[in-house]
């Protein structure tokens, strides 16, 4: 099972919490990720996700994000089906993050 969280919840519970041990996974495609992503996010595109679940650290909280929330929900379902727990889906996604003017990382 996974919990849906807002950007405010994510920032409070993970970003601004020094004790939080988590990984942020952006499940958008590589070109979308390269155009700008949430700080600290790693990229595992949904199109490859079911074949790359071994890259996801089960010992940490896992926060999933995409543009809106459709793909991150599918990724959460894949991880849940594979026995992962401590999962969070960022329901507002990168689109709302950008609309709010929050910082993005853009690879050089």
Protein Blocks (a to p, Z undefined) as FASTA:
>chain_A
ZZdddfklmmmmmmmmmkbccddddfbdfklmmnopcehiacddfklmmmmmmmpcfkbc
cddddfklmmmmmmmmmmmmnopahiacdfkommlmmmnopacdddZZ
